[in-house]
Amino acid sequence: MSTTRWLDDDEMGAWLNLAQILMAMPAALDRQLREDTGIPHAYYQILATLSAADNRCLRMTELARAVGTTPSRLSHAVASLQQRGWLERRACPSDKRGQLACLTDAGMAVLEAAAPGHVAEVRRLIFDHLTPEDVARLRAVTAKLLPALQP
């Protein structure tokens, strides 16, 4: 029987700080986007992810994975974004059963209008408090952690 590897004081302090950031960050980003643009952070993530994709389109399953949500939740969000004219669904040319979510020009305009405020908030919350060396370390540490979170 294995013994539990309890966190030492330094690990516990780091974990508690990280846990607080993980809890507070989504709400802070969502609040800024809703106040400034009227859209939730989840919608911003969808628009931003599609804007970076080839032809501004992704398969729905790929988009769900990229934004970290379930296909069901994504389907509801896509329906709302589609009603606003910010994206459209298309049949996947390589797989007739698949669907693509595609960012429209109107959706791109919304994203371009929202991005400056969002970036300013990310700077205010994170990067304004870090030196360039801190940023390099943060990038290195998060790159080490991300693979453990992949399904």
Secondary structure, 3 states (H helix, E strand, C coil): CCCCCCCCHHHHHHHHHHHHHHHHHHHHHHHHHHHHHCCCHHHHHHHHHHHCCHHHEEEHHHHHHHHCCCHHHHHHHHHHHHHCCCEEEEEECCEEEEEEEEECHHHHHHHHHHHHHHHHHHHHHCHHHCCHHHHHHHHHHHHHHHHHHCC
